[in-house]
């Protein structure tokens, strides 16, 4: 059993030495990696530093301009809103006036049409009816003259003649 203890202690000692070697190797590897990272970081800082400085200067230069542009844009929007409201008022007033003018024109046209209609009725009543009556009288006279002419030319007929009887009824 003693041999087993010695073998176990030797194996444990070898394992501890092996672990120490591994830790030392990891330490040196980590140091090299850190040196590389530091070089990369330094290199990156030397390259990016001037760029960041320029960007910061650009931002410092453009910030007042951007602020001014935003303020100008807000002012333009304010003015545009005011102009749109004025235009809306003008268009509303114009449409109201136009509506009033259309109502007035409608009244005028309605009155004119009623007057023309009334004038037509008056012409018909005062001129056309008498003309019709005169035409009827003239037609009656014409028929009467035609009848008289036809009686002179004809031989007197008997009172039972239906044609003569109808002519008498016609007059």
Secondary structure by P-SEA (a helix, b strand, c coil): caaaaaaaaaaaaaaaaaaaaaaaaaaaaaaaaaaaaaaaaaaaaaaaaaaaaaaaaaaaaaaaaaaaaaaaaaaaaaaaaaaaaaaaaaaaaaaaaaaaaaaaaaaaaaaaaaaaaaaaaaaaaccaaaaaaaaaaaaaaaaaaaaaaaaaaccccccccaaaaaaaaac
